[in-house]
Amino acid sequence: RPLSAGEPLRAADLRARQWFAAGDTVRISAVGAGWRIHGEGQALNPGLEGLTVRVRTESGRVVSGLAAGERTVERPL
């Protein structure tokens, strides 16, 4: 909707940033205390900033993580 100068934004006026689409190849980062491991997989749903996304790894396993950046999924361990 059009906004006038000084008009407050409502939550409904905002959309989450989409970092990648379903089917895109993404980098998976498993993160622990003092270490990080990387791999690749295929996104099974769109990666909206800060939301959980499912990814199929190269071995066929499906894992979940947070959409954290451009074609990047973080999986805290």
Backbone as XML, in Angstrom:
<?xml version="1.0"?>
<chain id="A" units="angstrom">
  <residue number="1" name="ARG">
    <atom name="N" x="0.838" y="-1.176" z="0.000"/>
    <atom name="CA" x="0.000" y="0.000" z="0.000"/>
    <atom name="C" x="0.878" y="1.231" z="0.000"/>
  </residue>
  <residue number="2" name="PRO">
    <atom name="N" x="0.450" y="2.287" z="-0.599"/>
    <atom name="CA" x="1.243" y="3.521" z="-0.598"/>
    <atom name="C" x="1.323" y="4.107" z="0.812"/>
  </residue>
  <residue number="3" name="LEU">
    <atom name="N" x="2.478" y="4.641" z="1.166"/>
    <atom name="CA" x="2.672" y="5.259" z="2.475"/>
    <atom name="C" x="3.009" y="6.736" z="2.306"/>
  </residue>
  <residue number="4" name="SER">
    <atom name="N" x="2.499" y="7.541" z="3.217"/>
    <atom name="CA" x="2.836" y="8.961" z="3.238"/>
    <atom name="C" x="4.038" y="9.160" z="4.150"/>
  </residue>
  <residue number="5" name="ALA">
    <atom name="N" x="4.747" y="10.253" z="3.966"/>
    <atom name="CA" x="5.885" y="10.572" z="4.817"/>
    <atom name="C" x="5.429" y="10.637" z="6.270"/>
  </residue>
  <residue number="6" name="GLY">
    <atom name="N" x="6.158" y="9.965" z="7.147"/>
    <atom name="CA" x="5.844" y="9.979" z="8.573"/>
    <atom name="C" x="4.808" y="8.953" z="9.004"/>
  </residue>
  <residue number="7" name="GLU">
    <atom name="N" x="4.191" y="8.262" z="8.062"/>
    <atom name="CA" x="3.191" y="7.249" z="8.398"/>
    <atom name="C" x="3.898" y="5.997" z="8.915"/>
  </residue>
  <residue number="8" name="PRO">
    <atom name="N" x="3.430" y="5.444" z="10.032"/>
    <atom name="CA" x="4.112" y="4.273" z="10.595"/>
    <atom name="C" x="3.902" y="3.021" z="9.736"/>
  </residue>
  <residue number="9" name="LEU">
    <atom name="N" x="4.910" y="2.159" z="9.770"/>
    <atom name="CA" x="4.812" y="0.871" z="9.089"/>
    <atom name="C" x="4.105" y="-0.127" z="9.999"/>
  </residue>
  <residue number="10" name="ARG">
    <atom name="N" x="3.346" y="-1.015" z="9.403"/>
    <atom name="CA" x="2.713" y="-2.106" z="10.142"/>
    <atom name="C" x="3.390" y="-3.401" z="9.722"/>
  </residue>
  <residue number="11" name="ALA">
    <atom name="N" x="3.273" y="-4.413" z="10.555"/>
    <atom name="CA" x="3.878" y="-5.708" z="10.246"/>
    <atom name="C" x="3.380" y="-6.238" z="8.905"/>
  </residue>
  <residue number="12" name="ALA">
    <atom name="N" x="2.143" y="-5.981" z="8.575"/>
    <atom name="CA" x="1.566" y="-6.448" z="7.315"/>
    <atom name="C" x="2.201" y="-5.754" z="6.101"/>
  </residue>
  <residue number="13" name="ASP">
    <atom name="N" x="2.884" y="-4.613" z="6.315"/>
    <atom name="CA" x="3.523" y="-3.886" z="5.224"/>
    <atom name="C" x="4.881" y="-4.484" z="4.846"/>
  </residue>
  <residue number="14" name="LEU">
    <atom name="N" x="5.412" y="-5.374" z="5.678"/>
    <atom name="CA" x="6.757" y="-5.911" z="5.478"/>
    <atom name="C" x="6.728" y="-7.357" z="5.024"/>
  </residue>
  <residue number="15" name="ARG">
    <atom name="N" x="7.740" y="-7.763" z="4.280"/>
    <atom name="CA" x="7.898" y="-9.153" z="3.855"/>
    <atom name="C" x="9.290" y="-9.613" z="4.267"/>
  </residue>
  <residue number="16" name="ALA">
    <atom name="N" x="9.412" y="-10.914" z="4.557"/>
    <atom name="CA" x="10.724" y="-11.472" z="4.874"/>
    <atom name="C" x="11.549" y="-11.563" z="3.597"/>
  </residue>
  <residue number="17" name="ARG">
    <atom name="N" x="12.848" y="-11.335" z="3.719"/>
    <atom name="CA" x="13.750" y="-11.446" z="2.577"/>
    <atom name="C" x="13.859" y="-12.911" z="2.155"/>
  </residue>
  <residue number="18" name="GLN">
    <atom name="N" x="13.771" y="-13.173" z="0.873"/>
    <atom name="CA" x="13.926" y="-14.539" z="0.374"/>
    <atom name="C" x="15.352" y="-14.693" z="-0.140"/>
  </residue>
  <residue number="19" name="TRP">
    <atom name="N" x="16.139" y="-15.549" z="0.525"/>
    <atom name="CA" x="17.534" y="-15.757" z="0.167"/>
    <atom name="C" x="17.703" y="-16.721" z="-0.993"/>
  </residue>
  <residue number="20" name="PHE">
    <atom name="N" x="16.775" y="-17.676" z="-1.136"/>
    <atom name="CA" x="16.855" y="-18.639" z="-2.236"/>
    <atom name="C" x="15.499" y="-19.284" z="-2.437"/>
  </residue>
  <residue number="21" name="ALA">
    <atom name="N" x="15.322" y="-19.934" z="-3.593"/>
    <atom name="CA" x="14.057" y="-20.586" z="-3.937"/>
    <atom name="C" x="14.178" y="-22.093" z="-3.744"/>
  </residue>
  <residue number="22" name="ALA">
    <atom name="N" x="13.040" y="-22.763" z="-3.663"/>
    <atom name="CA" x="13.029" y="-24.222" z="-3.601"/>
    <atom name="C" x="13.693" y="-24.752" z="-4.871"/>
  </residue>
  <residue number="23" name="GLY">
    <atom name="N" x="14.548" y="-25.759" z="-4.717"/>
    <atom name="CA" x="15.258" y="-26.337" z="-5.846"/>
    <atom name="C" x="16.648" y="-25.778" z="-6.060"/>
  </residue>
  <residue number="24" name="ASP">
    <atom name="N" x="16.962" y="-24.642" z="-5.441"/>
    <atom name="CA" x="18.299" y="-24.059" z="-5.572"/>
    <atom name="C" x="19.330" y="-24.893" z="-4.813"/>
  </residue>
  <residue number="25" name="THR">
    <atom name="N" x="20.550" y="-24.899" z="-5.308"/>
    <atom name="CA" x="21.660" y="-25.507" z="-4.575"/>
    <atom name="C" x="22.091" y="-24.527" z="-3.504"/>
  </residue>
  <residue number="26" name="VAL">
    <atom name="N" x="22.195" y="-25.007" z="-2.265"/>
    <atom name="CA" x="22.551" y="-24.148" z="-1.138"/>
    <atom name="C" x="23.751" y="-24.722" z="-0.403"/>
  </residue>
  <residue number="27" name="ARG">
    <atom name="N" x="24.439" y="-23.875" z="0.321"/>
    <atom name="CA" x="25.563" y="-24.281" z="1.171"/>
    <atom name="C" x="25.025" y="-24.492" z="2.576"/>
  </residue>
  <residue number="28" name="ILE">
    <atom name="N" x="25.307" y="-25.648" z="3.146"/>
    <atom name="CA" x="24.866" y="-25.974" z="4.498"/>
    <atom name="C" x="26.061" y="-25.807" z="5.433"/>
  </residue>
  <residue number="29" name="SER">
    <atom name="N" x="25.886" y="-25.039" z="6.500"/>
    <atom name="CA" x="26.934" y="-24.860" z="7.500"/>
    <atom name="C" x="26.443" y="-25.436" z="8.817"/>
  </residue>
  <residue number="30" name="ALA">
    <atom name="N" x="27.104" y="-26.508" z="9.268"/>
    <atom name="CA" x="26.828" y="-27.054" z="10.600"/>
    <atom name="C" x="27.761" y="-26.323" z="11.552"/>
  </residue>
  <residue number="31" name="VAL">
    <atom name="N" x="27.188" y="-25.690" z="12.582"/>
    <atom name="CA" x="27.954" y="-24.805" z="13.448"/>
    <atom name="C" x="27.921" y="-25.317" z="14.876"/>
  </residue>
  <residue number="32" name="GLY">
    <atom name="N" x="29.102" y="-25.396" z="15.500"/>
    <atom name="CA" x="29.210" y="-25.783" z="16.897"/>
    <atom name="C" x="30.120" y="-24.805" z="17.623"/>
  </residue>
  <residue number="33" name="ALA">
    <atom name="N" x="30.418" y="-25.098" z="18.873"/>
    <atom name="CA" x="31.281" y="-24.232" z="19.682"/>
    <atom name="C" x="32.712" y="-24.290" z="19.144"/>
  </residue>
  <residue number="34" name="GLY">
    <atom name="N" x="33.127" y="-23.275" z="18.398"/>
    <atom name="CA" x="34.485" y="-23.181" z="17.895"/>
    <atom name="C" x="34.758" y="-23.922" z="16.601"/>
  </residue>
  <residue number="35" name="TRP">
    <atom name="N" x="33.745" y="-24.432" z="15.929"/>
    <atom name="CA" x="33.962" y="-25.137" z="14.663"/>
    <atom name="C" x="32.793" y="-24.927" z="13.721"/>
  </residue>
  <residue number="36" name="ARG">
    <atom name="N" x="33.034" y="-25.208" z="12.428"/>
    <atom name="CA" x="32.024" y="-25.056" z="11.379"/>
    <atom name="C" x="32.381" y="-26.022" z="10.246"/>
  </residue>
  <residue number="37" name="ILE">
    <atom name="N" x="31.389" y="-26.769" z="9.753"/>
    <atom name="CA" x="31.577" y="-27.703" z="8.638"/>
    <atom name="C" x="30.624" y="-27.287" z="7.520"/>
  </residue>
  <residue number="38" name="HIS">
    <atom name="N" x="31.096" y="-27.364" z="6.285"/>
    <atom name="CA" x="30.282" y="-26.960" z="5.144"/>
    <atom name="C" x="29.979" y="-28.137" z="4.235"/>
  </residue>
  <residue number="39" name="GLY">
    <atom name="N" x="28.837" y="-28.085" z="3.596"/>
    <atom name="CA" x="28.442" y="-29.058" z="2.589"/>
    <atom name="C" x="27.446" y="-28.401" z="1.654"/>
  </residue>
  <residue number="40" name="GLU">
    <atom name="N" x="26.940" y="-29.161" z="0.704"/>
    <atom name="CA" x="25.950" y="-28.623" z="-0.224"/>
    <atom name="C" x="24.717" y="-29.499" z="-0.258"/>
  </residue>
  <residue number="41" name="GLY">
    <atom name="N" x="23.620" y="-28.917" z="-0.677"/>
    <atom name="CA" x="22.386" y="-29.658" z="-0.811"/>
    <atom name="C" x="21.402" y="-28.879" z="-1.664"/>
  </residue>
  <residue number="42" name="GLN">
    <atom name="N" x="20.218" y="-29.450" z="-1.815"/>
    <atom name="CA" x="19.163" y="-28.821" z="-2.614"/>
    <atom name="C" x="18.038" y="-28.395" z="-1.676"/>
  </residue>
  <residue number="43" name="ALA">
    <atom name="N" x="17.660" y="-27.122" z="-1.743"/>
    <atom name="CA" x="16.587" y="-26.591" z="-0.905"/>
    <atom name="C" x="15.259" y="-27.222" z="-1.301"/>
  </residue>
  <residue number="44" name="LEU">
    <atom name="N" x="14.492" y="-27.661" z="-0.309"/>
    <atom name="CA" x="13.191" y="-28.262" z="-0.576"/>
    <atom name="C" x="12.049" y="-27.261" z="-0.427"/>
  </residue>
  <residue number="45" name="ASN">
    <atom name="N" x="12.336" y="-26.116" z="0.174"/>
    <atom name="CA" x="11.350" y="-25.040" z="0.260"/>
    <atom name="C" x="12.094" y="-23.701" z="0.204"/>
  </residue>
  <residue number="46" name="PRO">
    <atom name="N" x="11.386" y="-22.604" z="-0.048"/>
    <atom name="CA" x="12.056" y="-21.305" z="-0.171"/>
    <atom name="C" x="12.755" y="-20.916" z="1.129"/>
  </residue>
  <residue number="47" name="GLY">
    <atom name="N" x="13.877" y="-20.251" z="1.004"/>
    <atom name="CA" x="14.639" y="-19.794" z="2.164"/>
    <atom name="C" x="14.291" y="-18.377" z="2.532"/>
  </residue>
  <residue number="48" name="LEU">
    <atom name="N" x="13.346" y="-18.221" z="3.438"/>
    <atom name="CA" x="12.966" y="-16.893" z="3.920"/>
    <atom name="C" x="13.798" y="-16.582" z="5.156"/>
  </residue>
  <residue number="49" name="GLU">
    <atom name="N" x="14.334" y="-15.379" z="5.211"/>
    <atom name="CA" x="15.266" y="-14.977" z="6.256"/>
    <atom name="C" x="14.766" y="-15.332" z="7.660"/>
  </residue>
  <residue number="50" name="GLY">
    <atom name="N" x="15.606" y="-16.061" z="8.397"/>
    <atom name="CA" x="15.313" y="-16.407" z="9.787"/>
    <atom name="C" x="14.348" y="-17.553" z="9.985"/>
  </residue>
  <residue number="51" name="LEU">
    <atom name="N" x="13.823" y="-18.132" z="8.901"/>
    <atom name="CA" x="12.874" y="-19.236" z="9.037"/>
    <atom name="C" x="13.548" y="-20.569" z="8.730"/>
  </residue>
  <residue number="52" name="THR">
    <atom name="N" x="12.950" y="-21.635" z="9.226"/>
    <atom name="CA" x="13.481" y="-22.972" z="9.014"/>
    <atom name="C" x="13.254" y="-23.420" z="7.578"/>
  </residue>
  <residue number="53" name="VAL">
    <atom name="N" x="14.267" y="-24.069" z="7.026"/>
    <atom name="CA" x="14.204" y="-24.590" z="5.669"/>
    <atom name="C" x="14.706" y="-26.032" z="5.688"/>
  </residue>
  <residue number="54" name="ARG">
    <atom name="N" x="14.141" y="-26.869" z="4.819"/>
    <atom name="CA" x="14.588" y="-28.256" z="4.696"/>
    <atom name="C" x="15.476" y="-28.372" z="3.465"/>
  </residue>
  <residue number="55" name="VAL">
    <atom name="N" x="16.545" y="-29.168" z="3.604"/>
    <atom name="CA" x="17.528" y="-29.324" z="2.532"/>
    <atom name="C" x="17.851" y="-30.809" z="2.373"/>
  </residue>
  <residue number="56" name="ARG">
    <atom name="N" x="17.892" y="-31.276" z="1.113"/>
    <atom name="CA" x="18.330" y="-32.647" z="0.829"/>
    <atom name="C" x="19.823" y="-32.597" z="0.529"/>
  </residue>
  <residue number="57" name="THR">
    <atom name="N" x="20.606" y="-33.342" z="1.323"/>
    <atom name="CA" x="22.057" y="-33.359" z="1.146"/>
    <atom name="C" x="22.443" y="-34.213" z="-0.045"/>
  </residue>
  <residue number="58" name="GLU">
    <atom name="N" x="23.721" y="-34.189" z="-0.392"/>
    <atom name="CA" x="24.240" y="-34.977" z="-1.504"/>
    <atom name="C" x="24.029" y="-36.470" z="-1.279"/>
  </residue>
  <residue number="59" name="SER">
    <atom name="N" x="23.997" y="-36.902" z="-0.008"/>
    <atom name="CA" x="23.806" y="-38.325" z="0.317"/>
    <atom name="C" x="22.332" y="-38.721" z="0.337"/>
  </residue>
  <residue number="60" name="GLY">
    <atom name="N" x="21.415" y="-37.741" z="0.167"/>
    <atom name="CA" x="19.983" y="-38.018" z="0.150"/>
    <atom name="C" x="19.280" y="-37.776" z="1.475"/>
  </residue>
  <residue number="61" name="ARG">
    <atom name="N" x="20.029" y="-37.464" z="2.506"/>
    <atom name="CA" x="19.447" y="-37.186" z="3.820"/>
    <atom name="C" x="18.800" y="-35.803" z="3.822"/>
  </residue>
  <residue number="62" name="VAL">
    <atom name="N" x="17.658" y="-35.667" z="4.507"/>
    <atom name="CA" x="16.978" y="-34.372" z="4.616"/>
    <atom name="C" x="17.271" y="-33.784" z="6.000"/>
  </residue>
  <residue number="63" name="VAL">
    <atom name="N" x="17.795" y="-32.555" z="6.017"/>
    <atom name="CA" x="18.116" y="-31.858" z="7.260"/>
    <atom name="C" x="17.389" y="-30.520" z="7.279"/>
  </residue>
  <residue number="64" name="SER">
    <atom name="N" x="17.245" y="-29.961" z="8.462"/>
    <atom name="CA" x="16.614" y="-28.646" z="8.623"/>
    <atom name="C" x="17.629" y="-27.662" z="9.175"/>
  </residue>
  <residue number="65" name="GLY">
    <atom name="N" x="17.474" y="-26.417" z="8.809"/>
    <atom name="CA" x="18.331" y="-25.356" z="9.316"/>
    <atom name="C" x="17.662" y="-24.013" z="9.093"/>
  </residue>
  <residue number="66" name="LEU">
    <atom name="N" x="18.377" y="-22.948" z="9.415"/>
    <atom name="CA" x="17.849" y="-21.595" z="9.263"/>
    <atom name="C" x="18.411" y="-20.943" z="8.011"/>
  </residue>
  <residue number="67" name="ALA">
    <atom name="N" x="17.556" y="-20.313" z="7.233"/>
    <atom name="CA" x="18.016" y="-19.536" z="6.081"/>
    <atom name="C" x="18.777" y="-18.338" z="6.633"/>
  </residue>
  <residue number="68" name="ALA">
    <atom name="N" x="20.095" y="-18.288" z="6.334"/>
    <atom name="CA" x="20.946" y="-17.301" z="6.978"/>
    <atom name="C" x="21.576" y="-16.302" z="6.019"/>
  </residue>
  <residue number="69" name="GLY">
    <atom name="N" x="21.473" y="-16.528" z="4.724"/>
    <atom name="CA" x="22.092" y="-15.618" z="3.766"/>
    <atom name="C" x="21.868" y="-16.119" z="2.357"/>
  </residue>
  <residue number="70" name="GLU">
    <atom name="N" x="22.525" y="-15.457" z="1.415"/>
    <atom name="CA" x="22.399" y="-15.813" z="0.006"/>
    <atom name="C" x="22.821" y="-17.264" z="-0.208"/>
  </residue>
  <residue number="71" name="ARG">
    <atom name="N" x="21.826" y="-18.132" z="-0.489"/>
    <atom name="CA" x="22.053" y="-19.569" z="-0.715"/>
    <atom name="C" x="22.827" y="-20.233" z="0.423"/>
  </residue>
  <residue number="72" name="THR">
    <atom name="N" x="22.535" y="-19.806" z="1.668"/>
    <atom name="CA" x="23.221" y="-20.334" z="2.840"/>
    <atom name="C" x="22.215" y="-20.779" z="3.897"/>
  </residue>
  <residue number="73" name="VAL">
    <atom name="N" x="22.420" y="-21.999" z="4.421"/>
    <atom name="CA" x="21.593" y="-22.541" z="5.503"/>
    <atom name="C" x="22.506" y="-22.875" z="6.668"/>
  </residue>
  <residue number="74" name="GLU">
    <atom name="N" x="22.174" y="-22.413" z="7.882"/>
    <atom name="CA" x="22.948" y="-22.725" z="9.064"/>
    <atom name="C" x="22.205" y="-23.720" z="9.913"/>
  </residue>
  <residue number="75" name="ARG">
    <atom name="N" x="22.941" y="-24.728" z="10.374"/>
    <atom name="CA" x="22.383" y="-25.775" z="11.221"/>
    <atom name="C" x="23.189" y="-25.797" z="12.513"/>
  </residue>
  <residue number="76" name="PRO">
    <atom name="N" x="22.672" y="-25.141" z="13.568"/>
    <atom name="CA" x="23.405" y="-25.138" z="14.845"/>
    <atom name="C" x="23.374" y="-26.542" z="15.482"/>
  </residue>
  <residue number="77" name="LEU">
    <atom name="N" x="24.509" y="-26.964" z="15.998"/>
    <atom name="CA" x="24.596" y="-28.267" z="16.667"/>
    <atom name="C" x="25.036" y="-28.098" z="18.106"/>
  </residue>
</chain>
